Amino acid sequence: MKNFVARQPIFNRQKQVVAYELLFRSGHLEVYDAADDDDATVSVISGAFLLLGMDKATHSKRAFINFTRNLLKKDLVTQLPRQSVVIEILENIEPDAEIVEICTRLKRLGYVIALDDFIFSEKFQKLFELIDIIKVDFLVTTGQERSNIISLVNNPRIKFLAEKVETIADFEQAASLGYSYFQGYFFSKPEILSEEDVPSYKAQYARVLHEIHRPDMDYARMEEIIKHDVAFSYKLLKYVNSAYFGFRQEVDSVRHALVLLGKRQVEQWISLLILKELGKESPEEIIVLSVMRAKFGELLVQKMNLRELSSDVFIMGMFSLLDCLLHRPMQDILKELPISTDIKQALLGSDSLLGNIYCLILSYEKGQWNQFAHCAAKCNVAEVDVPDIYLQSLQWVEEFFEQTRN
């Protein structure tokens, strides 16, 4: 059976990623099926721990993994390193004496335990001394309920995680109520600023992006732009001289680096480096996710025998969160970028080939399996091919950040 594993970031109050929840879909079903909970967890573990490795699957951060009663009884948890996982006890597990005994033993062994989709009930009192994290679904609770849960649990040792946090407003409310961790896509919904509020250095990098994507880009003009930023020049040369490229002789000038890379590589790699610079004051996950979307899309179209779209899809993925980095509406940013109309329309939600590929990328990333199946069919992509492409993309992203890390 093919393992479909995606991941969703979990943030702290500083909007830093501290963990990932690993999301599952069994390969022979169109959507997740609760009847296959055991297979789901085993497949997540085999996909993340055995096939890819936790260092790449979660950037060496903890993995939240759902466990069924049956798998808890079978002691599968203890086969996993306690420093790498958070054991999520599903909401449909009755907290009876058997579960209390299992959790007591896991706690003694040093495992972190979470209650998933928590709704307060007195029956959970016996678990509160053993639980480290309680997850609260922000799509099904109101503002008052979100606050009451913390008061009712009344245990300062327990940390609360707000999940399905989809807006900045939800994030800010959760933080004000005392939640410590946050899960959802609030970080990808930009807080729009006026043009005057956008820092000048971000505007400068936006101009560089504009320049490198011009059809008449020339290396002399590009060199002059890059050389005006000493730090950026240094990072470009450091990257070009990294083991990733393996050039035999040292590349010691910006012009030499540009010529060696070629126009397509210049577009991709300088865009990537600029995104990292733009993201210095934003959650790092925005940059990670942008790069992940870029590579995932590129590998997808190669699998679709549409290699001629590789560059467009790579740029589409990289620019998909540019509004979050520049704090401006995507529509306004795209007006200023000399990229293809097809890319612009896809990023704005068009029903087109690139738009369908973008839909496939987003739906897999978020574990929206119904939507993923629909988009895969529209792109004529075999669903069973996608998990391997996703894992290859994760590996590539890990290697890229290793090479460009300060």
N, C-alpha and C positions, 0 to 999 in steps of 0.2 A: 504494500500500500504506500502511495506517495505521501510524504509529510508536507503539509502546508503550514509553515510557521512564519508569522509576522511578529512585530514587536511594537510596543507603545511605551513612550518614555514616562517616567515618574520624576517629578521635580521637587526640590525643597523650596523654602520661602524666597531664596535668592535666584530662583528660576534656573538652578543648576540641576542637571540630570543626575540622580542618585541611584536609579535602578530602571529596569525595563520589565514590563509584563510581557510574557511571551504568549501570543495568541495562536489558536489552533483551528484548522479545518481538516477533517479527514478526507482523503483523496477521492473516495468513491461517492461522496455526497456533495450536493450543491451548496448546502449550508451546514453550519455546525449542528450536530444532533446530540442532544443531552443524553441519549441512550448510550452513546459511545464515550462517556466521560473517561473511563479507564484508558481506552485506546488513545484518547486525545492527550492525556497527560504523558503516557509512555512515548507517544510520537513527538511531543514537544521536547522531552528529555533527550530522546535519541537524536533529534534534529539539531538541537542547540548544543548539547554536551558532547555527543559522539561525532556527528558529521562535520560540524563547523568548529566547535570549541568555544567555551564561554568567553574567552578573551576577545573573540571576534563577534560573537552573537550579541554581547551586551557591553562591549568595550570594557570588560573586566569589572563591570558593576553587577550588583545583585540582580537575580532574575526572580520575579514573582511568578509562581507556577501553581495552578489549581490542582488540588488533590481531592480525590473522592474518598468516601469512607472505606471502600474496598482496598484502595491502594495504600491508605494509611494503615490499615490492618495488616497488609502484606509487608509492611516495613520497607517499601520502596524508597522512602525519604532518606533513610540512612545510607543509601548507596551514593548520595550526592554530597558534595563538600558543603558543610554548614555555613562557611563564609561566602558562598556563592549564590544561595537561594533564600527566598522567603516562601514559606509554606502557606498557601492560601487555602483555608477551609471553606468549601462552598456553602452557600446560604441554605442549601437543602439538606445539610447534614445535621441531624439531631444531636445536641450537645449532651448526650447521656453519659453514664459512668464509663463506658468503653472509650469514648472519645476523650473524656477528661484524663483517663489513664494514659492514652497514647500521647496526648499533648504534654502531660507531666514528664514522660520519658524523653520526648523530643526537646523539651525545655532544658532538662538536665544535660543533654548532649550539646546544647549550645545553639540550637536552631531558632531562627526568627519565625514567629507564627502570626498570621493575619486572618481576620474574619472578613469574608467577601460579602459585598452587597448587604451590609448590616442594617437590620431593623430591630430596634430595641425590644427586648423581652426579658422578663425576670429569669427565664430558664438559662440565660447565658451567664448569670452571676458567677457560677462555679468555674467559668473559663477565664474570667477577667484577670485573675492572678497569673495566668499562663500566657495570655495574649499580649503581643507587642504592638500590633497595628490593627486598627479597625477602619475598613473602607466604607464610605458612604456615597451612594449614587446621587449625584446632584441633579439628574434628570427626573428623578421620581420623588425627591424631597423638596419641601418648601424652605424658605429662609428660616422660619421658626423651628421647623423640625430639625434642620441642620444644626442649630444651636442646642436644642433640647437633648439631642443624642449625647453630646459631650457632657451635659449636666447630669443626665440620668446614669451614664456609666460611672462618672465621678471617680476616676482613677487617674491621678496625674502621671503615672508611669506609662500609660497607654498613649501612643501617638495616633492621630486621626488623619486619614488620607481621603481627600475629596476626589472622587472619580467622575468621569464624564463632565469635566469642567471645560466648557466650550468657548467661554468668553473671558476677556480680561476682567470684566465686572464680577463674574463668578469667582475668579481667582482671588480678587481683592476682598470679596466678601468672605470667602473661606479663610483667608489669612487673618482677617479681623476677628473671626469667630474662634480662632485658636487651632485651626488645622495646620499640620506640619508638612504634609506632602500633598501633591496635586497631580492628577492624571487626566489627560485629555488634550484637545488641540487648541486650547486658548492661546498658546504661543504663536500659532500660525494665523491668528486673526489680528491684524495690525491695529495699533492705536494711532490714528492719523493725526499728524501735526500740520500746522501751517507751514508754508514753504520757508518762512523766515526762521522757524524753529529748527529746521534741519541743519545739523552741524556742517560747517564749511568743508571739512575734510571728506564728508560723505558726498557732498555735491561734487568735489574734485574727482573722487573715484567714479562717480556716475558719468563724468565727462570722459574718463579713461575707458569705461565700458562702451560708451558711445563710439569712441575712436577706433577701438580694436574690432568692432563689428561693422565698420564701414567697408563697403565692397572695394573701395579704392585705397584701403589701408596701405601705407608704405612704411618700411622699417626705419627709415631715418626719422620720420615724424614720431613714430612710436617710441624710438630710443630717446628722443628729446623729452617726451612726456614722462617716461619712466625714470630717467636720470634725475629729474627734479625732486624725486622722493628717494632719498638715500636708503631709508629703511626698506622700502619696497624693492629697490634695485638689489640690495643685499639678499633679500629673501628669494628673489627670482634666480639669482646666480647660485645660491645655496641649493635651491631645488633642482636646477638643471644639472648641477654637479653631484646630485645624490645617486645612490646605487640604483634607483628606479630606472634611470636612463643608461647608466653604465658607459658613458663616453670615455674613451681611452685617454684623451688629453683634457686637462682642466679648461673649462670655459671661463674666461676671465673678463669678458666685456658683455654689456647688455646687447649690443648689436650682434655679437657672435651667438649669444643665447637665442635671440629672436630668429636669426637665420637658420640655426640648427633645428629649432622647433617647427618652423614652417607656419603658414597662416592658420591652418586648422588647429594646430597645437597651441599656437599663441592665443587664439580665441578661447580655447578651453582652459588652459592652465593659468593664464593671466586672469581670466574671469574667476577661476577658483580662488586664486590668491587674493583678489580684490574682495570677494565675498567674505573671506576670513577676516580681512581688515574691517569691512563694514560691520561685521558681527561682533566686534570686540565688546560692545556695550549691550549686546542682546544675548538671550539664552544660546549657548553653544549648539544646542540641538537644532536651531534654525539652519546653521551652516551644515551640520552633519546630514540633516534631512535633505537639504538642497542638493548636496553632492550625491547622496544616496539615490535620489530621484533621477539625477542626471545619468548616473552609470546604469541604474536599473533600466531606464528607458532605452539607453544605447544598446544594451545587450538584448533587450526585447526585440528591437527592430532588426537586429542582426539575425536573431532566430526566425524572424518573419521574412527573411530574405529581402529586406528593404534597407540594405546597407547605405544607400544613398541618403537615407533620412537620419543616419547616425548623428551627424553634427547638429542638425536641427533639434533632435530629441534631447541630446545632451544639453544644449543651451536652454531648451524649454525647462528641463528639470532644474538647472542651476538658477534660473530666473524666477522660479515658481513662488519663491518667498521674498522676492525683492521688495515688495511693498512693506513687509515687516521690518526689513533692514533699513529702509529709507524713510519709513513712517509717512508714506504718501500713498494715495490710491493707485492701484496697479494700472488702471486705465491711463492715468496721467503719466506714469513712468514709461509705459510702453509707447506713448506718443513720441517720446524723446529718443528711443532706442532704434537704430537702423537695422533691426532684425526682420526676418520675413513676416509677411502678413499672416501666414499660416500659423506661425508660432504665437503671435500676438492673439489671434482669435482663439487658439487652443487654450491659452492661459486665461482667457475670459469666458471659457465654457462652451465653445462652439461644438456643434455636432459634425465633426470632420474626422479624417483619419488621425491627425495629430491629437485632436480633441478626445477621440476614443482611446488612444494610447495613454494620454494623460489621465483619463478616467480609470483605466486599468491600473496604472501606477498607484493612484491615490486609494482606490478601493482595496487593493492588496495590502498596502501599507497600513491601513486602518482596520484590517480584518473584517471589512464589509463584504462578506462572501457572496451574498446574492448579487450585489452590484458588480463584484469582480467577475462572476460567471457571465453576467450580461455583457460586460465590456470585452471580456476575452472572446466571446462569440462574435461580437461586432468586428474585432480585430483579426478574427480567424486564427487565434492563438490557442493551441492545445493547453488546457488548464494544467495538466500534469507536468508540462515543461517549465512552468513559471517558478515553482519553489526553488529549483536548482539555480535559476537565473538570479533570484533574490539573494540566495546564499553567496553566489559568486560576487554580487554587488557589495554585500556586506564585507567580504574579504578585501575587495579592492578599496573600499572606503577606509578600512582600517589601515591598509598599507599607505594610502595617500596621506592620511593624517600623521602617520609615523614619519613620513618623509618631509612633511611641511611643518612639523612641530618645532616650536622655538627651542 
